[in-house]
Amino acid sequence: MFDGWAGFRLDERRVRELLMGVQLYKDRDLAVRELYQNALDACRYRRARTQYLDRSGRGGAYTFAGRIEFEQGRDDDGRVYLECRDNGVGMGDAELRGVFSQAGARFAEQSDFKLEHTAWSEVDPPVEMHPNSRFGIGVLSYFMLADEFTVTTCRMGLDGRPGPVLRASIHGPGHLFRIVTTAERGDEPGTLVRLYLRKGGAVSSVDVLERLLGIAEFDTVAEDESRRAHWTAGVVREREQPNGERFGLDAHGARVTWADAPPGVQLTWTEHGGALLVDGLVVQPAQRTGVVSSAASGLTGVVVNLSGPYAPAQLSTDRAEILDDVEPVLNALLAQAVDPLIAADGTTLPDFAWICRVAKRSTPLADLVTAALLRAARPLPYGNGVLDVARCGVLPSDGEILRGEGWDDAPWRFSGSPPAHIYLWRLLAHKNERILNQLTPFCTELDDAQPVLPAMPSDQLLLTERHTSGSTYWSWDMPRSPRGRFLPSDLRGGASPDATIRRAAVLGLHDLRTEGIPAALKASDPDLRLLCDSSGWPLRRSANVTVTELVRKSVQAHKEPEEVAALWRDLGINVPGAVGTLADAALHDELLAHDPQHPMNWFSPGETVPPGRIAQAAIDLDITVSEVCARYEAHGLRPDRAALPERPELQLPIILRRGCEDDEAWLTRTDPMAPIQLLLAAHELAMTPAEALSRYRELGFSPPCPFPNDATTDDLALLDSRWFDDPLRLAPPGPLPYDLLLKSGAHRLGPAIRRFEDYGFDVPLRAPHRPDELDEQLLSPFGPCSWFGLSVGDTMPFAHLVVAARSVLRPPAELAERMVAYGLTVSCPDLPAGLSAADAHELLLDSKYDQTYLSASDELTWQGLLRRAAGLNSNLEQVVRWLAELGIPVPDLGEQLRRALARVPRPLGVNCRKG
């Protein structure tokens, strides 16, 4: 039994409005695209029918030269029109009624076409035709521009002769239209569609086709009231895309066409831009992997037109986007086309700048080109010179190295400095004698350096990271995600995870045994964290694995510690068995955490457990100190119970922390106790410093000695300073940081020196008897003379005085004399020989933006010293001598260079030195 029935119905009017509206097509201009594509199908159909007649011998030789013409103007009544004329196969009455007027119908699905197509397959060679029609609803898009249009058409018969001329006037998608025969036989087959543009429907066919039509299959002309454009059949259109245009052709400059492309493919390398075309029209790929470019166009450095058998099966309704994954097809085509590109004569492609532009959008494609260059051992033009690609490969950041030799247009921009071994790698690769000759006196092994690994453009993605999405700058030293360090997202499937991880090892980014990395890890972000330390850097075989590191990784990966330990051993990392055992125990015994306040840090085998941790555990677990110690000993740890009572009072743990702060580490009896610790404990426990001293002695600690009898908590102001890193490390006899000593100023320096001496600190500094203005300026931690990083007894770098002299308007030598009067030793009495005051300032300038300068605490590298030498038009050896005299510590550059040389990427089987 049922009460009634119903069926789904379509609201014909609303569906029609959808099919003819911008909701579906998004852009009114694409009606012009439909006009072109319908004309293209008509010309293809006539060409195929003509080929069949010619090959079947029916009626003699036939030839066909298709043409498509767009024209815009006003008719005799002043109505604005746009018309498209083609000399294609045309339409007869059956086509007008059965295909043209019926939404959803496609001529390729009609029985007449299928029968004809069968006949075409029987001739030798068979005739092929691949219609571009996908949906059969494109004609409805005409109504986005017009409420009325006319069609005048003449069908080419099966015998090749033109049939009657028919004319149809359409006054709207819901209206009947009459088909009128205007002539019994036409002069030539073809179709003319004229759209009468409504107000607000103005469009320029020239503009639209210049934007969308990259390669015309047949001779094509577009003309409006002010311009005329012509497309020669089969030739890539030259066009530079305007700024801000999101969808349109961009291909200009030098070009090289692949002459042996298979039927259905046109491939042209282009100096600028790039495009993916289907049937000659611009499209964009929905799926972007591998050689597909991150640029909106989908390809960079090359124009590829897919038609016929290569045309993708699935396009978006507006035909602007390819829904199929075309990357495998494009990859195969480009891999075949790249060798002819390299072998081409008389062209500027490829050059270094071009490969870098391609690499910025598609490193897999840039790698394909570079690999072909390596195979052919072809030099690569850059600027006014030539690169030996077989030796150096192509790395976009090389533009910055080459800039000093005439290269001034590096397509990529970088911030920071490359790792030492990478910079040395590129210097050796390019045989940069200007720089290498400066380095060799410090490291003679550079003379014997063996061949280096040629770089691939995709190496840049392993070595640097984009600041932010869309940023033009790539950073050498930004932190990466674990996945980014091994599998940069910018590679977008261009290489297998295994190959990428191996390449990272070759580049010296990690030294893990890559064969020990399970396949499952290479595709999972959480699992890739197992290959990195807590800071996100790849683990190294020399890593000293701690229980903390092992437990953290186990928790992150949801694995047992022994599983992680086994993986790390497979990678070549030594994980002692005791570490694995204790890590497993740490997951179940809270005592093994260093500190309840910091539960993600654990003790390592044999480590000493501080008294404060023991006291805290006894209180938390309500057991005796002896019981706590026994449990620690059972785990192989060494509890230091000092003189703790069996049942510690609640406030005891706080004074056994550094600074009596909950978030500070535990005190140990092996480290000297800072005077400030006693003063803070006295403040915390509301007792005198002498009573705090006695309390620490009772607990088995060795307080600072001497300790003044008149010490008060007021001395905290003397010993504590936000300008000093960690006053809790400050124990007598020192060294005492000048920043702490001088914070009271020149007029109170004498009393401050005496009070520090009361606490047992060595202070060989003479305070001026009557400080003048210069003393006040110099003896201030905030003054023009930097005391940062210097402690009492250190030599005052003359460099600091050079900088101060610019502010106090005194000669540096005079400031040096004043420092000697304070009892300080100065690195030199005056500027080094050959170094002017201006050059000294330039040498010491660290940042022009915030006017900071080198100080004795700065860590220098040979790369940074080279830059300073170049800035002074000097050489490395001279700069090193000057800095040493100025009191700026220069590290052992030879050792730095040897460490870098050992990590320089090499071809398989090549050592860093001969022999």
C-alpha positions in Angstrom: 0.0 0.0 0.0 1.2 3.5 -0.7 -0.5 6.9 -0.5 1.1 8.4 -3.7 4.3 8.9 -5.6 6.7 11.6 -6.6 9.6 12.0 -8.9 12.6 14.3 -9.0 12.1 17.2 -11.5 14.4 19.9 -12.7 13.4 23.6 -12.7 14.2 24.1 -16.4 14.4 27.9 -16.1 16.7 27.9 -13.1 19.0 25.2 -14.6 19.1 27.1 -17.9 20.1 30.3 -16.0 22.8 28.3 -14.2 24.2 26.9 -17.4 24.4 30.3 -19.1 25.6 32.3 -16.1 28.8 33.3 -14.4 28.1 30.9 -11.5 29.3 28.1 -13.8 31.7 29.9 -16.0 33.0 32.5 -13.5 34.2 34.8 -16.3 32.0 36.4 -19.0 35.1 36.6 -21.3 35.1 32.8 -21.5 32.1 33.0 -23.9 34.8 34.0 -26.4 36.7 30.9 -25.6 33.6 28.8 -26.4 33.3 30.5 -29.7 36.9 29.7 -30.5 36.7 26.1 -29.4 33.5 25.4 -31.4 35.2 26.9 -34.5 38.3 24.8 -33.7 36.2 21.6 -33.6 34.6 22.6 -36.9 38.0 23.1 -38.6 39.3 19.8 -37.2 36.2 18.0 -38.5 36.6 19.5 -42.0 40.3 18.6 -42.0 39.6 15.0 -41.0 36.9 14.7 -43.6 39.2 16.2 -46.2 42.0 13.8 -45.3 39.6 10.9 -45.6 38.5 11.9 -49.1 42.1 12.4 -50.1 43.4 9.1 -48.7 40.4 7.1 -49.9 40.8 8.4 -53.5 37.3 9.7 -53.8 37.3 12.7 -56.1 41.0 13.5 -56.4 43.4 15.4 -54.1 42.0 17.5 -51.3 43.7 20.1 -49.2 42.5 22.3 -46.4 43.9 25.4 -44.7 41.6 26.2 -41.8 41.1 29.8 -40.5 39.2 31.4 -37.7 38.3 35.0 -37.6 36.8 37.2 -34.9 35.3 40.6 -35.7 33.6 43.3 -33.7 31.7 46.3 -34.8 28.3 47.8 -35.3 25.7 46.8 -37.8 23.6 49.1 -40.0 21.2 49.6 -37.1 24.0 50.6 -34.7 23.9 47.4 -32.7 27.2 46.3 -31.3 28.1 42.7 -32.3 30.9 40.2 -31.9 31.2 37.5 -34.6 33.2 34.4 -35.1 33.7 33.0 -38.6 35.4 29.7 -39.5 35.8 27.7 -42.7 35.2 24.4 -40.9 32.8 21.6 -41.6 29.7 23.8 -40.9 26.2 22.6 -39.8 23.3 21.2 -41.7 19.7 21.1 -40.5 20.3 17.9 -38.5 23.2 19.4 -36.6 21.4 22.6 -35.9 18.4 20.8 -34.5 20.1 17.8 -32.9 23.4 19.2 -31.5 23.5 23.0 -31.6 20.1 23.6 -30.1 20.1 20.8 -27.6 22.1 21.5 -24.3 24.2 18.5 -23.3 24.4 17.0 -26.8 27.9 16.5 -28.3 28.5 15.9 -32.0 31.1 13.2 -31.2 28.3 11.1 -29.6 26.0 11.3 -32.6 25.5 8.1 -34.6 26.4 9.8 -38.0 29.8 10.9 -36.6 30.5 7.5 -35.2 29.8 5.8 -38.5 32.0 8.3 -40.3 34.7 7.9 -37.7 34.6 4.1 -38.4 35.2 4.7 -42.1 38.1 7.0 -41.3 39.8 4.2 -39.4 39.8 2.0 -42.5 42.1 4.1 -44.7 45.9 4.0 -44.6 47.0 5.8 -42.6 43.8 6.1 -40.5 42.3 9.5 -40.1 42.2 10.8 -36.5 40.1 13.5 -35.0 40.0 14.5 -31.3 37.1 16.9 -30.6 37.7 19.4 -27.8 34.0 19.5 -26.9 33.5 18.1 -23.4 30.1 19.0 -22.1 27.9 20.1 -25.0 26.6 23.1 -23.1 29.1 25.7 -24.2 26.7 27.5 -26.6 24.6 28.5 -23.6 27.6 30.6 -22.4 26.9 32.9 -25.3 24.0 34.3 -23.3 26.4 35.7 -20.8 27.2 38.4 -23.4 24.1 38.5 -25.6 20.3 38.0 -25.5 20.3 37.5 -29.3 22.6 35.8 -31.8 22.5 34.5 -35.3 24.1 31.5 -36.9 24.8 31.3 -40.6 26.3 28.0 -41.7 27.0 25.8 -44.7 27.7 22.0 -44.2 30.5 20.2 -46.0 29.0 17.0 -47.4 30.5 13.6 -47.2 31.6 14.1 -50.8 33.4 17.3 -50.0 31.0 19.7 -51.6 29.2 22.5 -49.7 25.6 22.0 -49.0 22.8 24.6 -48.5 23.3 27.8 -46.5 21.2 27.9 -43.4 20.5 30.8 -41.1 19.1 30.7 -37.6 18.2 33.6 -35.3 18.1 32.9 -31.6 16.4 35.4 -29.3 17.0 33.7 -25.9 17.6 30.3 -24.5 13.9 29.6 -23.9 12.6 30.7 -27.3 11.9 28.7 -30.4 14.1 29.6 -33.4 13.4 29.1 -37.0 15.9 27.7 -39.5 15.9 29.4 -42.9 17.6 28.2 -46.1 19.1 31.2 -47.7 20.9 29.4 -50.6 20.6 25.9 -52.0 24.4 25.6 -52.2 27.1 27.6 -50.5 30.4 28.7 -52.0 32.4 27.2 -49.1 31.6 25.3 -45.9 31.8 27.1 -42.7 29.9 28.9 -39.9 29.4 32.5 -38.8 28.1 33.1 -35.3 27.2 36.7 -34.5 26.4 37.8 -31.0 24.5 41.1 -30.4 26.1 42.3 -27.3 23.8 43.6 -24.6 24.6 46.7 -22.5 27.2 45.7 -19.9 28.2 42.8 -22.1 31.1 44.6 -23.7 34.1 42.5 -24.3 37.1 42.6 -26.6 37.8 39.4 -28.5 41.3 40.7 -29.1 42.0 41.1 -25.4 40.4 37.8 -24.5 42.2 35.8 -27.2 45.6 37.5 -26.5 45.2 36.4 -22.9 44.0 32.9 -23.5 45.2 31.7 -26.9 48.8 30.5 -26.7 49.0 28.5 -29.9 46.4 28.6 -32.7 46.0 25.3 -34.5 44.7 27.1 -37.5 45.4 30.6 -38.8 43.5 32.9 -36.5 42.7 36.7 -36.6 40.9 38.8 -34.1 39.8 42.4 -34.9 37.8 45.0 -33.0 37.2 48.7 -33.7 40.7 49.7 -32.6 43.1 46.7 -32.9 43.9 43.6 -34.9 45.8 40.5 -33.8 47.0 37.6 -35.8 48.0 34.1 -34.7 50.1 32.0 -37.2 49.1 28.4 -37.0 51.4 26.3 -34.7 53.5 29.2 -33.3 53.6 30.1 -29.7 52.2 33.6 -29.1 54.7 36.1 -27.6 53.1 37.8 -24.6 54.3 39.3 -21.3 51.7 38.9 -18.7 50.7 42.2 -17.0 51.2 42.6 -13.3 48.2 41.5 -11.3 46.7 39.3 -14.0 45.8 36.0 -12.4 44.9 34.0 -15.5 46.5 34.5 -18.9 49.4 33.6 -21.2 52.9 34.6 -20.2 55.7 33.5 -22.6 58.3 35.9 -24.0 62.0 36.2 -24.8 64.3 33.6 -26.4 62.7 30.2 -27.2 63.7 26.8 -28.4 61.0 24.5 -29.9 61.2 20.7 -29.6 61.1 19.6 -33.2 60.5 15.9 -32.6 57.6 16.2 -30.2 55.0 13.4 -30.7 51.7 14.2 -32.5 49.4 16.0 -30.1 52.2 17.8 -28.3 53.9 21.1 -28.9 56.7 22.0 -26.5 58.6 25.3 -26.6 61.2 26.3 -24.0 60.8 30.0 -23.3 63.1 32.5 -21.6 60.4 34.1 -19.5 57.1 32.9 -18.2 55.7 29.5 -19.2 52.3 28.0 -19.9 50.3 24.8 -19.9 47.8 24.7 -22.9 45.1 22.4 -23.9 44.1 22.7 -27.5 46.2 25.8 -27.6 44.3 27.6 -24.8 45.6 28.5 -21.4 44.7 26.2 -18.5 45.9 25.7 -15.0 46.5 22.3 -13.3 44.4 21.4 -10.3 47.1 19.1 -9.0 50.6 20.5 -8.5 53.4 17.9 -8.0 56.7 17.2 -9.6 57.6 19.3 -12.6 54.3 21.2 -12.4 55.2 24.8 -11.4 54.0 26.6 -8.3 53.3 29.6 -10.6 49.7 30.1 -11.5 50.5 29.1 -15.1 51.4 25.6 -14.1 54.7 25.6 -16.0 57.8 27.8 -15.8 60.4 28.1 -18.6 58.4 26.1 -21.0 55.1 26.1 -23.0 53.5 22.8 -23.4 50.3 22.3 -25.6 48.4 19.1 -25.1 45.9 18.1 -27.8 44.6 15.1 -29.6 45.7 11.9 -27.9 47.5 13.9 -25.2 44.5 16.1 -24.3 43.5 15.5 -20.7 40.1 13.7 -20.2 38.8 15.9 -17.4 38.6 19.7 -17.5 36.6 22.0 -15.2 33.3 23.1 -16.6 34.8 26.5 -17.7 37.7 24.6 -19.3 40.2 26.7 -17.3 41.5 23.9 -15.1 42.8 20.4 -15.7 41.3 18.0 -13.2 43.5 15.1 -14.2 46.9 14.6 -12.8 49.0 15.5 -15.8 52.4 15.5 -14.0 53.5 12.0 -15.2 52.7 13.0 -18.8 54.5 16.3 -18.5 57.5 14.7 -16.8 57.9 12.1 -19.5 57.7 14.8 -22.3 60.0 17.2 -20.6 62.6 14.4 -19.9 62.6 13.7 -23.7 62.7 17.4 -24.7 65.5 18.5 -22.4 68.4 16.9 -24.3 67.5 18.6 -27.6 67.3 21.9 -25.6 70.9 21.4 -24.4 72.1 20.4 -27.9 70.4 23.4 -29.6 72.8 25.8 -31.3 72.4 29.6 -31.7 70.3 30.1 -28.6 70.9 31.7 -25.2 68.9 29.0 -23.5 69.5 27.6 -21.0 71.6 30.0 -18.9 72.2 30.3 -15.2 69.5 33.0 -14.6 66.9 31.0 -16.5 67.6 27.8 -14.5 67.3 29.7 -11.3 64.0 31.2 -12.4 62.7 27.8 -13.3 64.0 26.4 -10.0 62.2 29.0 -8.0 58.9 27.6 -9.3 59.8 23.9 -10.1 63.0 22.5 -8.8 62.2 19.1 -10.4 62.2 20.7 -13.8 65.4 22.7 -13.0 66.9 19.4 -11.9 66.0 17.8 -15.3 67.7 20.5 -17.2 70.8 20.5 -14.9 71.1 16.7 -15.2 71.0 17.1 -19.0 73.8 19.7 -18.8 75.8 17.4 -16.7 75.4 14.5 -19.2 76.4 16.8 -22.1 79.2 18.5 -20.1 77.9 21.7 -21.7 79.1 25.0 -20.2 76.4 27.3 -18.9 76.3 31.0 -19.6 76.0 33.4 -16.7 76.4 37.2 -17.1 79.5 37.7 -19.2 81.1 34.4 -18.2 80.6 30.7 -18.4 80.0 28.0 -15.7 81.6 24.6 -15.9 78.4 22.8 -14.9 80.2 19.4 -15.0 82.3 20.6 -12.0 79.9 22.9 -10.1 76.4 22.0 -11.1 73.7 24.7 -10.5 72.8 26.1 -7.2 70.6 29.3 -7.1 72.6 30.8 -4.2 75.7 30.7 -6.3 74.4 34.0 -7.8 75.5 35.7 -4.6 79.0 34.2 -4.9 79.2 35.0 -8.6 78.0 38.5 -8.1 81.5 39.6 -7.2 82.6 38.5 -10.6 80.1 40.3 -12.8 76.8 38.6 -11.8 74.4 41.2 -10.7 70.9 39.7 -11.3 70.5 36.7 -9.0 66.9 35.6 -9.3 66.8 34.3 -5.7 67.3 36.4 -2.6 68.9 35.0 0.6 69.4 36.1 4.2 71.9 34.9 6.7 75.1 33.0 5.9 75.5 29.5 4.5 77.1 26.8 6.7 80.8 26.9 6.5 81.1 23.6 4.6 78.5 24.7 2.0 80.2 28.0 1.4 83.5 26.2 1.0 81.9 23.7 -1.3 80.8 26.4 -3.7 84.1 28.2 -3.6 85.9 25.0 -4.6 83.2 24.2 -7.2 83.7 27.5 -8.9 87.5 27.6 -8.3 87.1 31.1 -6.9 90.8 31.8 -6.8 90.4 35.3 -5.4 89.0 33.9 -2.2 90.7 30.5 -2.1 94.1 32.2 -2.3 93.3 34.1 0.9 92.2 30.9 2.7 95.1 28.6 1.6 97.7 30.1 4.0 95.5 29.1 6.9 94.6 25.6 5.5 97.1 24.3 3.0 94.9 21.2 2.4 92.8 23.4 0.1 95.5 23.1 -2.5 95.0 19.4 -2.6 91.2 19.4 -2.6 89.6 16.7 -4.7 86.6 17.2 -7.1 83.4 18.3 -5.4 79.8 17.1 -5.9 78.0 19.1 -8.7 75.0 20.9 -7.2 71.4 20.3 -8.2 68.9 23.2 -8.0 66.7 21.2 -5.6 69.7 21.1 -3.1 68.7 24.7 -2.4 65.5 23.5 -0.8 67.4 21.3 1.6 69.9 24.0 2.5 67.5 27.0 3.0 64.0 27.8 3.9 61.6 30.4 2.7 60.9 33.1 5.4 57.2 32.8 5.0 54.9 31.5 2.3 55.2 33.8 -0.6 58.3 35.5 0.7 61.0 36.4 -1.8 63.8 35.7 0.7 65.2 32.3 1.6 67.0 31.9 4.9 70.2 29.9 5.6 69.6 29.6 9.3 65.9 29.6 10.0 64.7 26.7 12.1 62.9 24.0 10.1 60.3 21.4 11.0 61.7 17.9 11.2 60.1 17.1 7.8 61.5 20.3 6.3 65.0 19.2 7.2 64.7 16.0 5.3 61.7 16.4 2.9 61.1 20.1 2.1 57.5 20.7 1.1 58.7 22.8 -1.8 60.0 19.7 -3.5 56.3 18.7 -4.0 57.0 15.1 -4.9 59.9 15.9 -7.3 62.0 13.2 -5.7 61.4 10.1 -3.6 61.7 10.6 0.2 64.5 8.0 0.1 66.5 9.9 -2.5 66.0 13.2 -0.7 67.1 11.9 2.6 70.2 10.4 0.9 70.9 13.6 -0.8 70.7 15.5 2.5 73.4 13.1 3.8 75.6 13.8 0.8 75.2 17.5 1.4 76.6 17.1 4.9 73.3 18.0 6.6 73.3 14.8 8.5 75.6 11.7 8.8 72.9 9.1 9.6 73.2 5.7 8.0 70.4 6.2 5.5 70.0 2.5 4.8 68.9 2.3 8.5 65.9 4.6 8.0 62.7 2.5 7.7 60.4 3.4 4.8 57.5 4.2 7.1 59.5 7.1 8.6 60.0 8.8 5.4 56.4 9.6 4.8 55.3 10.6 8.3 56.0 14.0 10.0 55.8 12.6 13.6 58.1 9.7 12.7 60.6 12.1 11.1 61.0 13.8 14.4 62.8 10.7 15.5 65.7 11.7 13.2 66.1 15.1 14.9 67.3 16.3 18.3 65.2 18.5 20.6 66.1 21.6 18.7 65.0 20.2 15.4 68.4 19.6 13.9 69.2 16.2 12.4 70.8 13.8 14.9 74.5 13.0 14.3 76.3 9.8 14.9 78.5 11.5 17.5 75.4 12.5 19.5 75.7 11.8 23.2 72.2 10.2 23.7 70.7 11.0 27.0 67.7 9.5 28.8 65.9 12.7 28.4 66.3 12.7 24.6 65.3 9.1 24.3 62.2 9.4 26.5 61.0 12.6 24.8 61.3 10.9 21.3 59.5 7.8 22.6 56.6 9.9 23.9 56.4 12.0 20.7 56.4 8.9 18.5 54.2 6.7 20.8 56.9 4.1 20.8 58.7 2.2 23.5 62.2 3.6 24.3 63.9 0.4 23.2 62.2 0.7 19.8 63.6 4.2 19.4 67.0 3.1 20.7 67.1 0.2 18.2 66.3 2.6 15.3 69.0 5.0 16.4 71.5 2.2 16.5 70.6 1.3 13.0 71.3 4.9 12.0 74.8 4.5 13.4 74.2 6.3 16.7 75.6 4.8 19.9 72.8 4.3 22.4 74.3 2.6 25.5 72.2 -0.2 26.9 72.1 1.6 30.3 70.5 4.6 28.7 67.7 2.5 27.2 67.1 0.7 30.5 66.9 3.9 32.5 64.7 5.5 29.8 62.2 2.6 30.1 62.2 2.9 33.9 61.7 6.7 33.6 58.3 6.1 32.1 57.2 4.3 35.2 59.1 5.9 38.1 58.6 9.6 38.7 61.7 9.7 40.9 63.8 9.6 37.7 62.6 13.0 36.7 65.2 15.7 37.4 62.7 18.0 38.9 58.9 17.8 39.5 58.8 21.3 38.2 60.4 20.2 34.9 59.0 16.7 34.4 60.4 16.3 30.8 64.0 16.0 32.0 65.4 12.8 33.4 68.6 11.5 35.1 71.1 9.7 33.0 73.0 6.5 34.1 75.5 7.2 36.9 74.4 10.8 37.4 74.5 12.4 40.8 71.1 13.1 42.4 71.3 16.6 44.2 70.3 16.8 47.8 67.3 19.1 47.0 65.8 16.5 44.7 66.2 13.8 47.4 64.5 16.1 49.9 61.7 16.9 47.6 61.1 13.2 46.8 61.0 12.3 50.5 58.4 15.0 51.1 56.3 14.1 48.0 56.3 10.4 48.6 56.2 10.6 52.4 59.1 8.3 52.8 62.5 8.7 54.4 65.6 10.1 52.7 67.3 6.7 53.2 64.4 5.0 51.3 64.7 7.6 48.5 68.4 7.1 48.2 67.9 3.3 48.1 65.5 3.6 45.1 68.0 5.9 43.3 70.8 3.4 43.9 68.7 0.6 42.5 68.6 2.5 39.2 72.3 2.9 39.2 72.3 6.6 40.2 74.5 8.2 42.9 72.3 10.0 45.4 74.1 12.8 47.3 72.1 13.0 50.6 74.7 15.5 52.1 73.5 16.0 55.7 69.8 15.8 55.0 67.6 14.8 57.9 65.6 11.6 57.3 62.3 13.7 57.3 63.0 17.0 55.6 60.8 20.0 56.6 58.6 21.4 53.9 60.6 24.6 53.3 63.9 22.8 52.9 63.7 22.1 49.1 63.3 25.8 48.3 66.7 26.8 49.8 68.3 23.9 48.0 67.4 25.5 44.6 69.5 28.1 42.9 68.3 31.5 43.9 65.6 29.9 46.1 63.3 30.0 43.1 60.8 27.3 42.2 61.8 27.3 38.6 65.5 27.2 39.1 67.7 24.1 39.1 68.9 22.2 42.3 72.1 23.2 44.0 74.9 20.8 43.9 77.8 20.4 46.3 80.4 20.2 43.6 79.7 23.8 42.3 81.0 26.8 44.3 78.3 28.6 46.1 77.7 32.2 45.0 77.4 34.8 47.8 74.1 35.9 46.4 72.7 32.4 47.1 73.2 33.0 50.9 71.7 36.5 50.7 68.6 35.2 48.8 68.2 32.3 51.3 68.3 34.8 54.2 65.7 36.9 52.5 63.5 33.8 51.8 63.8 32.4 55.3 63.6 35.8 57.1 66.9 35.3 58.8 70.3 37.0 58.7 72.9 36.1 56.2 75.1 34.6 59.0 72.2 32.3 60.0 71.8 31.3 56.4 75.5 30.5 56.2 75.2 28.3 59.3 72.1 26.5 57.8 74.0 25.6 54.6 76.9 24.3 56.6 74.6 22.1 58.6 73.3 20.6 55.4 76.8 19.8 54.3 77.4 22.6 51.7 80.5 24.7 51.5 79.5 28.3 51.5 81.6 31.0 50.0 84.7 32.0 51.9 85.4 34.7 52.9 82.0 35.9 53.8 81.8 39.3 55.5 80.4 39.3 59.0 78.5 42.5 58.3 76.8 41.0 55.2 73.1 42.1 54.9 70.4 41.5 52.3 71.0 45.1 51.2 74.1 43.7 49.4 71.7 42.0 46.9 71.6 45.3 45.1 75.4 45.1 44.6 75.5 41.4 43.5 72.4 41.3 41.3 72.0 42.9 38.0 69.7 42.4 35.0 72.8 43.3 32.9 74.7 40.2 34.1 73.6 36.9 32.8 73.7 34.7 35.9 74.8 36.2 39.2 74.3 32.7 40.8 77.4 31.6 39.0 79.4 34.4 40.5 81.7 33.0 43.2 84.9 34.4 44.7 87.6 35.0 43.7 85.9 35.7 40.4 86.4 36.7 37.6 84.0 39.6 38.3 82.2 41.0 35.2 82.8 44.7 34.7 79.1 45.2 33.9 78.3 44.2 37.4 81.2 46.2 39.0 80.5 49.4 37.1 76.8 49.7 37.4 77.1 52.0 40.4 79.0 54.6 38.3 82.5 56.2 38.5 81.7 58.2 41.7 80.8 55.1 43.7 83.3 52.8 42.1 85.7 52.9 45.0 83.2 51.7 47.7 81.9 49.0 45.2 85.4 47.7 44.7 86.0 47.5 48.5 82.7 45.7 49.1 83.4 43.1 46.4 86.8 42.5 48.0 85.0 42.0 51.3 83.2 39.1 49.6 86.5 37.6 48.4 86.6 38.9 44.9 89.8 39.9 43.2 89.4 43.5 41.8 92.7 44.8 40.4 91.0 48.1 39.3 91.9 51.6 40.4 89.0 53.9 40.8 89.7 57.5 39.8 90.2 59.7 42.9 88.1 62.6 41.4 86.2 61.3 38.4 85.7 63.7 35.6 83.2 63.7 32.8 85.3 61.3 30.7 85.6 58.9 33.6 81.9 58.9 34.0 81.4 58.2 30.3 84.1 55.4 30.2 83.3 53.7 33.6 79.6 53.1 32.8 78.2 49.8 31.6 75.8 52.0 29.5 78.4 54.4 28.1 80.1 54.6 24.8 82.9 52.1 25.9 81.6 48.5 25.8 82.4 46.4 28.8 80.2 43.6 27.6 81.8 40.2 28.0 84.8 41.6 29.9 85.7 40.6 33.4 88.2 42.2 35.9 91.7 41.3 34.8 90.8 40.9 31.1 92.7 42.9 28.5 90.7 45.9 27.2 90.4 45.5 23.4 91.6 48.6 21.7 88.6 48.0 19.3 86.2 49.1 22.1 88.1 52.3 22.4 88.0 52.9 18.7 84.2 52.8 18.9 84.0 54.9 22.1 86.3 57.6 20.6 83.7 58.5 18.0 81.2 59.3 20.8 83.5 61.1 23.2 85.4 63.0 20.5 88.8 61.9 21.8 91.6 60.0 20.1 91.5 56.3 20.8 95.1 56.5 22.1 94.1 59.0 24.8 91.4 56.6 25.9 94.0 53.8 26.1 96.1 55.9 28.4 93.1 56.5 30.6 92.4 52.8 30.8 96.0 52.1 31.8 95.5 54.7 34.6 92.6 52.6 35.8 95.0 49.6 36.1 93.8 47.9 32.9 96.0 46.3 30.2 95.1 47.5 26.7 95.6 45.2 23.6 97.6 48.0 21.8 98.4 51.6 22.6 97.2 53.0 19.2 95.8 51.9 15.9 97.7 49.1 14.2 100.1 50.1 11.4 98.3 50.6 8.1 94.9 50.9 9.6 93.2 54.3 9.5 90.6 55.4 12.0 87.9 55.3 9.3 88.9 51.8 8.2 89.1 50.6 11.8 85.5 51.8 12.2 84.5 50.0 9.0 86.3 46.9 10.1 84.5 46.8 13.5 81.1 47.7 12.3 78.8 44.7 12.8 75.5 46.1 11.6 74.9 49.4 9.7 71.2 49.3 10.6 71.5 49.4 14.4 75.1 50.7 14.6 76.5 47.7 16.5 80.2 46.8 16.6 82.4 43.8 17.1 83.4 43.1 20.7 85.7 40.7 22.5 82.8 38.4 23.1 81.8 37.9 19.5 82.5 34.6 17.8 84.1 35.2 14.4 84.1 32.9 11.3 86.3 32.8 8.3 83.2 33.7 6.1 82.5 36.8 8.1 86.2 37.8 8.1 86.3 37.4 4.3 83.4 39.9 4.1 85.2 42.4 6.3 88.3 42.0 4.2 86.3 42.6 1.0 84.7 45.7 2.5 88.2 47.2 3.1 89.7 46.0 -0.2 92.1 44.1 1.9 93.0 40.5 2.4 92.1 37.9 5.1 95.6 37.7 6.6 95.8 41.4 7.1 92.4 41.6 8.7 93.2 38.8 11.1 96.4 40.6 12.2 94.5 43.9 12.7 91.7 42.3 14.7 94.3 40.5 16.9 96.0 43.8 17.7 92.7 45.5 18.3 92.0 42.8 20.9 89.2 40.9 19.1 89.9 37.2 19.5 90.2 35.4 16.2 89.6 31.7 16.3 91.9 29.1 14.7 90.8 29.6 11.1 92.8 26.6 9.9 90.9 24.4 12.2 87.6 25.9 11.1 88.5 25.4 7.5 89.6 21.8 8.0 86.3 20.9 9.7 84.4 22.5 6.8 86.6 20.8 4.3 85.8 17.4 5.8 82.1 18.0 5.3 82.3 19.3 1.7 80.0 17.3 -0.5 82.0 14.9 -2.8 81.2 12.5 -5.6 80.8 8.9 -4.4 84.2 7.4 -3.5 86.2 10.7 -3.4 88.0 11.7 -0.2 88.6 15.2 0.9 92.3 15.0 0.2 94.6 13.2 -2.3 96.0 10.0 -1.0 
